[in-house]
Amino acid sequence: MKDSKEKLTIHKKWAYKILFLLMIISIIIMGNSYNKRVQEENLLSQKLESLHNDFDKVKILSMNEDEESLYNDLISKFENSLSERKIEESQTIYDEMLKLKKSVDNRIKEEERIAAEEEEKRKAEEERKIQEEKKAEELALQEEKEKAKNSETKNTVQASNDIEKPVARIGNTSPAANSNQLISVVSTGGSTAELVLWQKDSQGVWYEYDSMFARLGENGMKYASEVYEMDLCTPTGVYTLTEAFGVLQNPGTKLPYRVLDGSEYWVDDVDSEYYNTMQFREPNGRWKSAEHLTDYQNAYKYVLVIDYNRWPVVPGKSSAIFLHVDVGIPTWGCVAVAENKVIEILNWLNPSSNPKIMLAMNYEELYNY
């Protein structure tokens, strides 16, 4: 009996020891788990704090209304996710904030680029206008000097040769015998001339209808026998006036008048069978060079064709000799007067009067035609 009690006591002691050991082990395990959770929580806190600091460093300036609304919405969501300790959601919102910043920065750069381009265009336009005004002033000054020089030259010629332009003398010229309207173009030196409109009344008496300043080819006037293609000279001689054309509508002339539609060319290729004629549509090998008439929107607003070298056409003896609108510079061989004067001439001319143009170096040669 005594031995049984002793064995029971020993078993109880071992049971207590084992139970105590199990308790110790449980405490250790629970402690480790707690420590792990504490570490994880501390790490999460550190990440959240770091993310919060990064978020606060994101500064977005110059936002528009929509961007600012999105910005405020992201801030509110970020603060809520932080308070709820949702690291992944907070990271996603932070990434969206970075995208918004990049988008705003790109928009600002693009606006700055466009603004810089607009400023460059504005400066270029201002410079262009300044240059145009300067050029216009120079042309006006040049024209005034030319007029003064021409007036002086004409006065000198008239004084030295005692030459006037009496109406009676124009009536004694050969062209006046079968015409009731004449246009005389007399060189005043260089690339300028005096143009006069002469009219014969019902009594057969000639009178001066009008006179005006005119421009000639860049190299002045030259005798027709010496003229050649692109020598920039206006040929002398007497020529009929049978047709007109222009970029603008017919101003009221009785002459046949063609409104240019862009298909018209005046051929200046001396080797082409179409030399010195108006042709239509693309060349397709018919010529190598020609004036595309609508390219000269200002000079060719209104054009009176001078029938020089037309019937017959002599290759190389110059082409496209017209009376057209003055654009402030010498011509390539044409005669040019102010736009209102071209309109006046076109409306004055009457095909039934067999109008002609007479071009001469001086009035003495004019009266000898």
C-alpha positions as CSV (number, residue, x, y, z in Angstrom):
1,M,0.0,0.0,0.0
2,K,2.8,2.3,0.9
3,D,4.6,1.6,-2.4
4,S,1.4,2.4,-4.4
5,K,1.2,5.8,-2.7
6,E,4.8,6.5,-3.4
7,K,4.4,5.6,-7.1
8,L,1.3,7.8,-7.3
9,T,3.2,10.8,-5.8
10,I,6.0,10.3,-8.3
11,H,3.6,10.2,-11.2
12,K,1.9,13.4,-10.0
13,K,5.2,15.2,-9.7
14,W,6.1,14.2,-13.3
15,A,2.7,15.3,-14.5
16,Y,3.1,18.7,-12.9
17,K,6.5,19.0,-14.4
18,I,5.2,18.1,-17.9
19,L,2.3,20.5,-17.5
20,F,4.6,23.3,-16.4
21,L,6.9,22.6,-19.4
22,L,3.9,22.7,-21.8
23,M,2.8,26.0,-20.3
24,I,6.3,27.4,-20.8
25,I,6.4,26.2,-24.4
26,S,2.9,27.7,-25.0
27,I,4.0,31.0,-23.5
28,I,7.1,31.0,-25.7
29,I,5.1,30.3,-28.8
30,M,2.5,32.9,-28.0
31,G,5.3,35.4,-27.3
32,N,6.9,34.7,-30.7
33,S,3.6,35.1,-32.5
34,Y,3.0,38.4,-30.7
35,N,6.5,39.6,-31.4
36,K,6.0,38.8,-35.1
37,R,2.7,40.7,-35.2
38,V,4.4,43.6,-33.5
39,Q,7.2,43.5,-36.0
40,E,4.8,43.3,-38.9
41,E,2.7,46.2,-37.5
42,N,5.9,48.3,-36.9
43,L,7.0,47.5,-40.5
44,L,3.5,48.5,-41.8
45,S,3.7,51.7,-39.8
46,Q,7.1,52.5,-41.2
47,K,5.9,51.8,-44.8
48,L,2.8,53.9,-44.2
49,E,4.8,56.8,-42.8
50,S,7.3,56.6,-45.6
51,L,4.5,56.5,-48.2
52,H,2.9,59.5,-46.4
53,N,6.1,61.4,-46.6
54,D,6.5,60.6,-50.3
55,F,2.9,61.6,-50.9
56,D,3.4,65.0,-49.2
57,K,6.4,65.7,-51.4
58,V,4.3,65.5,-54.6
59,K,3.7,69.1,-55.4
60,I,1.5,69.9,-58.4
61,L,1.3,73.5,-59.6
62,S,-0.8,75.3,-62.2
63,M,-3.6,72.8,-62.3
64,N,-6.8,73.4,-64.3
65,E,-10.2,72.9,-62.8
66,D,-10.5,69.2,-63.7
67,E,-7.0,68.4,-62.5
68,E,-7.5,70.2,-59.2
69,S,-10.7,68.3,-58.6
70,L,-8.9,65.0,-59.2
71,Y,-6.1,66.1,-57.0
72,N,-8.3,66.8,-54.0
73,D,-10.2,63.6,-54.5
74,L,-6.9,61.6,-54.4
75,I,-5.8,63.4,-51.2
76,S,-9.1,62.5,-49.5
77,K,-8.8,58.9,-50.6
78,F,-5.2,58.7,-49.5
79,E,-5.9,60.0,-46.1
80,N,-8.8,57.5,-45.6
81,S,-6.6,54.6,-46.8
82,L,-3.9,55.7,-44.3
83,S,-6.3,55.9,-41.4
84,E,-7.5,52.4,-42.3
85,R,-3.8,51.2,-42.7
86,K,-4.4,49.9,-46.2
87,I,-0.9,49.9,-47.6
88,E,-1.8,48.5,-51.1
89,E,-4.6,50.9,-51.6
90,S,-2.5,53.8,-50.4
91,Q,0.3,52.8,-52.8
92,T,-2.2,52.7,-55.7
93,I,-3.5,56.2,-54.9
94,Y,0.1,57.4,-54.6
95,D,0.9,56.0,-58.1
96,E,-2.2,57.8,-59.4
97,M,-1.0,61.0,-57.9
98,L,2.3,60.6,-59.7
99,K,0.5,60.0,-63.0
100,L,-1.5,63.2,-62.4
101,K,1.7,65.2,-61.7
102,K,3.3,63.8,-64.9
103,S,0.1,64.6,-66.9
104,V,0.0,68.2,-65.6
105,D,3.7,68.7,-66.2
106,N,3.3,67.5,-69.8
107,R,0.3,69.7,-70.4
108,I,2.2,72.7,-69.1
109,K,5.2,71.9,-71.3
110,E,3.0,71.6,-74.3
111,E,1.2,74.9,-73.5
112,E,4.6,76.6,-73.1
113,R,5.8,75.1,-76.4
114,I,2.7,76.3,-78.2
115,A,3.0,79.7,-76.6
116,A,6.6,80.0,-77.7
117,E,5.7,79.0,-81.3
118,E,2.9,81.6,-81.3
119,E,5.3,84.2,-80.0
120,E,7.8,83.4,-82.7
121,K,5.0,83.6,-85.3
122,R,3.9,86.9,-83.9
123,K,7.4,88.3,-84.1
124,A,7.9,86.9,-87.6
125,E,4.6,88.5,-88.7
126,E,5.6,91.8,-87.1
127,E,9.0,91.7,-88.9
128,R,7.3,90.8,-92.2
129,K,5.0,93.8,-91.9
130,I,7.9,96.1,-91.0
131,Q,9.8,94.8,-94.1
132,E,6.7,95.3,-96.3
133,E,6.2,98.8,-95.0
134,K,9.9,99.6,-95.5
135,K,9.8,98.1,-99.0
136,A,6.6,100.1,-99.8
137,E,8.3,103.3,-98.6
138,E,11.4,102.6,-100.6
139,L,9.3,101.9,-103.7
140,A,7.3,105.1,-103.2
141,L,10.5,107.1,-102.8
142,Q,12.0,105.4,-105.9
143,E,8.9,106.2,-107.9
144,E,8.9,109.8,-106.8
145,K,12.6,110.0,-107.8
146,E,11.9,108.4,-111.1
147,K,9.0,110.8,-111.8
148,A,11.1,113.7,-110.9
149,K,14.0,112.4,-113.1
150,N,11.6,111.6,-116.0
151,S,10.0,115.1,-115.7
152,E,13.5,116.6,-115.8
153,T,14.5,114.4,-118.7
154,K,11.4,115.2,-120.7
155,N,11.8,118.9,-120.1
156,T,15.4,118.7,-121.2
157,V,14.5,116.7,-124.4
158,Q,11.7,119.1,-125.3
159,A,13.8,122.2,-124.6
160,S,16.8,120.9,-126.7
161,N,14.8,119.6,-129.6
162,D,11.8,121.9,-129.3
163,I,9.6,118.8,-129.6
164,E,6.0,119.0,-128.3
165,K,3.2,116.6,-128.8
166,P,0.6,118.7,-130.7
167,V,-2.6,116.9,-131.4
168,A,-2.3,117.7,-135.1
169,R,0.9,115.7,-135.5
170,I,-0.6,112.4,-134.1
171,G,-3.3,112.7,-136.8
172,N,-0.6,112.7,-139.5
173,T,0.8,109.3,-138.6
174,S,0.1,106.2,-140.6
175,P,-1.8,104.4,-137.8
176,A,-4.2,107.3,-137.5
177,A,-5.4,106.9,-141.1
178,N,-7.5,103.8,-140.3
179,S,-8.0,104.0,-136.6
180,N,-10.1,106.2,-134.3
181,Q,-8.3,105.3,-131.1
182,L,-4.5,105.3,-130.5
183,I,-2.4,104.7,-127.4
184,S,1.1,106.1,-127.6
185,V,3.9,105.0,-125.2
186,V,7.0,107.2,-125.4
187,S,10.1,106.4,-123.3
188,T,11.2,109.0,-120.8
189,G,14.4,107.2,-120.0
190,G,15.2,104.0,-118.2
191,S,12.3,101.8,-117.4
192,T,9.6,104.5,-117.5
193,A,7.4,106.2,-120.1
194,E,4.5,108.5,-120.8
195,L,1.4,106.9,-122.0
196,V,-1.2,109.0,-123.9
197,L,-4.7,108.0,-125.0
198,W,-5.7,109.7,-128.3
199,Q,-9.3,109.8,-129.6
200,K,-10.7,111.0,-133.0
201,D,-14.1,112.6,-132.8
202,S,-17.0,112.5,-135.2
203,Q,-15.5,115.4,-137.2
204,G,-12.2,113.5,-137.7
205,V,-10.4,115.8,-135.2
206,W,-7.9,114.1,-132.9
207,Y,-7.7,115.1,-129.2
208,E,-5.8,113.9,-126.1
209,Y,-8.2,111.8,-124.0
210,D,-5.8,111.2,-121.1
211,S,-2.1,110.8,-120.2
212,M,-0.4,108.9,-117.4
213,F,2.8,107.5,-116.0
214,A,3.9,104.0,-117.3
215,R,6.6,101.5,-116.5
216,L,8.5,99.6,-119.2
217,G,10.8,96.6,-119.1
218,E,13.6,96.5,-116.6
219,N,16.2,97.3,-119.4
220,G,14.0,100.0,-120.9
221,M,12.7,100.3,-124.5
222,K,14.5,98.7,-127.5
223,Y,13.9,98.7,-131.2
224,A,11.8,95.7,-132.2
225,S,14.4,94.4,-134.6
226,E,16.9,94.1,-131.7
227,V,14.5,92.5,-129.1
228,Y,14.9,88.8,-128.1
229,E,13.3,86.5,-125.6
230,M,13.8,87.5,-121.9
231,D,16.0,90.5,-122.6
232,L,13.7,92.5,-120.3
233,C,13.1,95.1,-123.0
234,T,9.9,96.7,-124.3
235,P,9.8,96.6,-128.1
236,T,9.1,99.7,-130.2
237,G,6.5,99.6,-133.1
238,V,2.8,99.8,-133.9
239,Y,0.5,96.9,-132.9
240,T,-3.2,96.1,-132.8
241,L,-5.2,95.6,-129.6
242,T,-7.7,92.8,-130.0
243,E,-8.3,91.0,-126.7
244,A,-7.9,91.1,-123.0
245,F,-8.0,88.8,-119.9
246,G,-7.6,89.0,-116.2
247,V,-7.7,87.3,-112.8
248,L,-10.7,89.5,-112.0
249,Q,-14.0,89.8,-113.8
250,N,-14.5,91.9,-116.9
251,P,-14.5,95.5,-115.7
252,G,-16.8,96.5,-118.7
253,T,-14.6,96.4,-121.8
254,K,-16.1,95.7,-125.2
255,L,-13.0,93.7,-126.2
256,P,-13.1,89.9,-126.0
257,Y,-12.2,89.3,-122.3
258,R,-11.3,86.0,-120.6
259,V,-11.5,85.5,-116.9
260,L,-8.6,83.3,-115.9
261,D,-9.5,80.0,-114.2
262,G,-6.0,78.6,-113.6
263,S,-5.8,76.5,-116.8
264,E,-4.1,79.2,-118.9
265,Y,-0.4,79.4,-119.9
266,W,1.4,81.8,-122.2
267,V,4.2,79.9,-123.8
268,D,7.7,81.4,-123.9
269,D,9.6,78.2,-125.0
270,V,11.2,79.4,-128.3
271,D,11.4,75.8,-129.5
272,S,7.7,75.1,-129.0
273,E,5.2,75.3,-131.9
274,Y,3.0,77.1,-129.4
275,Y,5.5,79.9,-128.7
276,N,3.9,83.3,-127.8
277,T,0.3,81.9,-127.6
278,M,-2.1,81.3,-124.8
279,Q,-2.6,77.6,-124.2
280,F,-4.7,75.6,-121.8
281,R,-4.2,72.8,-119.3
282,E,-0.8,71.1,-118.4
283,P,1.9,71.1,-121.1
284,N,2.2,67.3,-121.5
285,G,5.4,67.8,-123.5
286,R,4.0,70.6,-125.6
287,W,6.4,73.2,-124.1
288,K,9.2,73.4,-121.6
289,S,8.5,76.9,-120.2
290,A,5.5,79.2,-120.0
291,E,3.9,81.8,-117.8
292,H,1.2,80.2,-115.6
293,L,-1.0,83.4,-115.8
294,T,-2.8,83.0,-112.5
295,D,0.6,83.0,-110.7
296,Y,0.6,86.8,-111.2
297,Q,-2.5,87.7,-109.1
298,N,-1.7,91.4,-108.9
299,A,0.0,92.3,-112.2
300,Y,-2.6,90.3,-114.1
301,K,-5.7,91.5,-112.4
302,Y,-6.5,93.2,-115.8
303,V,-4.5,92.6,-118.9
304,L,-4.7,94.1,-122.4
305,V,-2.8,92.0,-124.9
306,I,-0.4,93.9,-127.2
307,D,-0.4,92.0,-130.5
308,Y,3.4,92.0,-130.8
309,N,5.0,89.0,-132.6
310,R,1.7,87.2,-133.1
311,W,0.8,87.1,-136.8
312,P,3.2,85.7,-137.8
313,V,5.1,84.5,-134.7
314,V,8.9,84.7,-135.0
315,P,10.6,82.3,-132.5
316,G,12.9,84.0,-130.1
317,K,11.7,87.6,-130.8
318,S,10.1,87.9,-127.3
319,S,6.7,86.9,-126.1
320,A,3.8,87.9,-123.7
321,I,4.0,91.6,-124.3
322,F,1.0,93.0,-122.4
323,L,-0.3,96.2,-120.9
324,H,-1.1,95.3,-117.3
325,V,-1.4,96.6,-113.7
326,D,1.7,98.3,-112.3
327,V,3.0,96.6,-109.1
328,G,5.7,99.2,-108.3
329,I,8.7,97.6,-110.2
330,P,9.9,97.5,-113.8
331,T,8.3,94.8,-116.0
332,W,9.9,92.0,-118.0
333,G,9.1,93.8,-121.2
334,C,5.4,94.8,-120.8
335,V,3.9,98.2,-120.3
336,A,2.3,98.8,-116.8
337,V,0.1,101.5,-115.5
338,A,-1.9,102.0,-112.3
339,E,-4.9,99.6,-111.8
340,N,-7.5,102.3,-112.2
341,K,-5.9,103.4,-115.4
342,V,-5.9,99.9,-116.9
343,I,-9.6,99.7,-116.1
344,E,-10.1,103.2,-117.8
345,I,-8.2,102.1,-120.9
346,L,-10.1,98.8,-121.2
347,N,-13.5,100.5,-120.9
348,W,-12.4,103.3,-123.3
349,L,-11.3,101.0,-126.1
350,N,-13.8,100.1,-128.8
351,P,-13.1,97.3,-131.2
352,S,-15.0,99.1,-134.0
353,S,-12.4,101.9,-133.7
354,N,-9.6,99.6,-134.7
355,P,-7.5,100.6,-131.7
356,K,-3.7,100.5,-131.9
357,I,-0.7,101.0,-129.6
358,M,2.4,102.9,-130.7
359,L,5.6,102.5,-128.8
360,A,8.5,104.9,-129.5
361,M,11.9,106.0,-128.1
362,N,10.8,109.7,-128.3
363,Y,8.0,111.8,-129.7
364,E,9.9,112.7,-132.9
365,E,10.1,108.9,-133.8
366,L,6.4,108.5,-132.7
367,Y,5.2,111.2,-135.2
368,N,7.3,109.6,-138.0
369,Y,5.3,106.3,-137.8
